[in-house]
Structures are given as C-alpha cells and as structure tokens.
Amino acid sequence: NYQNMVDLNIEFSPFASFLVRACNSEVRMGFNYDNSKKYYNVILDTNYQRDLEGTFNMIQQFIKI
C-alpha cells in the first residue's frame, strides 16, 4: 500500500499509468496528457519537463518528503 505514486515518464506510457492507478495511492502524480485525468489526481504542467530540477523540487514540496 503506497501513499504517493509519481510517474516521471516524459512520454505517455500506458503500462506505467495503469500501474500508478492500480496502486490506489492517495497521491497519483504524472504529466499532463490526453487521458491524464483518468490516471492521476495531481497533474504536472508540461513546462516542468524542460526543468527537471524544478520538477523534483515541486514534487518534494507537494508530497513533503
């Protein structure tokens, strides 16, 4: 049982997205795609893909690691 699942795939991966949803965690985070609302409850803006350090800092703050 996981509290936080983060999908860091830059391109949509059906398997990874399904795995994140199947874990039924409190926080399911991933990048914005056509069907992202189906898999994630926290959706990252695609601008974060260009700034990975900013992405990791934002994720850290959100899940309070």
Residue frames as qw, qx, qy, qz and C-alpha x, y, z in Angstrom:
[[0.000, 0.889, 0.457, 0.000, 0.00, 0.00, 0.00],
 [0.468, 0.100, 0.043, 0.877, 1.63, 3.23, -1.21],
 [0.023, -0.746, -0.384, 0.543, 0.72, 6.77, -0.18],
 [0.203, 0.807, -0.187, -0.522, 2.40, 8.53, -3.11],
 [0.740, 0.197, 0.529, 0.366, 2.99, 7.39, -6.68],
 [0.113, 0.801, -0.185, -0.558, 4.82, 9.61, -9.16],
 [0.792, 0.380, 0.403, 0.258, 5.03, 8.81, -12.87],
 [0.183, -0.746, 0.249, 0.590, 8.05, 10.66, -14.27],
 [0.568, 0.249, 0.637, 0.458, 7.70, 9.37, -17.82],
 [0.034, 0.406, -0.154, -0.900, 8.02, 12.29, -20.19],
 [0.413, 0.052, -0.607, -0.677, 6.06, 10.41, -22.86],
 [0.767, -0.165, 0.169, -0.597, 2.78, 8.67, -22.08],
 [0.193, 0.228, -0.954, 0.006, 3.27, 5.07, -21.00],
 [0.707, -0.286, -0.329, -0.557, 0.04, 3.04, -20.78],
 [0.754, -0.150, -0.604, 0.210, 1.66, 0.45, -18.51],
 [0.315, 0.042, -0.464, 0.827, 3.15, 2.97, -16.07],
 [0.342, -0.239, -0.007, -0.909, -0.06, 5.00, -15.96],
 [0.776, -0.270, -0.447, -0.353, -2.14, 1.90, -15.29],
 [0.652, -0.072, -0.604, 0.452, 0.31, 0.79, -12.58],
 [0.044, 0.157, -0.325, 0.931, 0.06, 4.17, -10.84],
 [0.577, -0.240, -0.131, -0.770, -3.75, 3.96, -10.88],
 [0.799, -0.144, -0.570, -0.123, -3.82, 0.31, -9.82],
 [0.429, 0.070, -0.637, 0.636, -1.80, 1.05, -6.67],
 [0.368, -0.745, -0.490, -0.263, -4.74, 3.13, -5.43],
 [0.484, -0.147, -0.358, 0.784, -2.48, 5.54, -3.56],
 [0.067, -0.780, -0.390, 0.484, -3.54, 8.85, -2.00],
 [0.125, 0.804, -0.233, -0.532, -1.42, 10.91, -4.40],
 [0.747, 0.258, 0.515, 0.332, -1.08, 9.83, -8.04],
 [0.019, 0.842, -0.141, -0.521, 1.11, 12.34, -9.86],
 [0.654, 0.147, 0.558, 0.490, 2.05, 12.48, -13.54],
 [0.095, -0.232, 0.294, 0.922, 2.50, 14.77, -16.52],
 [0.507, 0.488, 0.258, -0.662, -0.38, 16.24, -18.47],
 [0.086, -0.045, 0.855, 0.510, -1.54, 14.03, -21.37],
 [0.424, -0.187, -0.487, -0.741, -4.83, 13.46, -23.17],
 [0.727, -0.387, -0.516, -0.234, -6.05, 10.90, -20.60],
 [0.312, 0.285, -0.628, 0.653, -4.05, 12.05, -17.58],
 [0.471, -0.317, 0.253, -0.783, -7.17, 12.85, -15.50],
 [0.898, -0.080, -0.317, -0.296, -8.11, 9.18, -15.75],
 [0.819, 0.063, -0.462, 0.334, -4.84, 8.07, -14.10],
 [0.415, 0.061, -0.401, 0.814, -3.60, 10.93, -11.88],
 [0.225, -0.844, -0.483, 0.056, -5.15, 13.17, -9.28],
 [0.226, -0.823, 0.147, 0.499, -2.21, 15.61, -9.44],
 [0.738, 0.543, 0.269, 0.295, -1.24, 16.64, -12.94],
 [0.445, -0.517, 0.185, 0.708, 2.09, 18.33, -13.67],
 [0.416, 0.840, -0.020, -0.347, 2.27, 21.01, -16.31],
 [0.889, 0.337, 0.108, 0.292, 4.29, 20.01, -19.37],
 [0.182, 0.900, -0.267, 0.291, 6.59, 23.01, -18.78],
 [0.627, -0.639, 0.439, -0.082, 8.16, 21.04, -15.94],
 [0.950, 0.186, 0.175, 0.177, 9.53, 18.56, -18.47],
 [0.516, 0.731, -0.159, 0.418, 12.14, 21.14, -19.51],
 [0.061, -0.671, 0.492, -0.551, 13.28, 21.87, -15.95],
 [0.754, -0.157, -0.638, 0.010, 13.83, 18.55, -14.19],
 [0.321, 0.019, -0.589, 0.741, 15.35, 20.11, -11.07],
 [0.340, -0.123, 0.111, -0.926, 12.30, 22.34, -10.74],
 [0.736, -0.149, -0.496, -0.436, 10.09, 19.30, -11.23],
 [0.639, -0.108, -0.693, 0.316, 11.77, 17.36, -8.43],
 [0.082, 0.050, -0.437, 0.895, 11.64, 20.36, -6.09],
 [0.523, -0.146, -0.114, -0.832, 7.93, 20.82, -6.78],
 [0.767, -0.145, -0.595, -0.191, 7.21, 17.12, -6.23],
 [0.455, -0.011, -0.659, 0.599, 9.19, 17.17, -2.97],
 [0.156, -0.081, 0.286, -0.942, 7.21, 20.14, -1.69],
 [0.640, -0.144, -0.313, -0.687, 3.89, 18.61, -2.69],
 [0.842, -0.200, -0.492, -0.093, 4.38, 15.23, -1.03],
 [0.394, -0.810, 0.306, -0.309, 6.55, 16.67, 1.77],
 [0.906, 0.092, -0.329, 0.249, 9.44, 14.22, 1.54]]
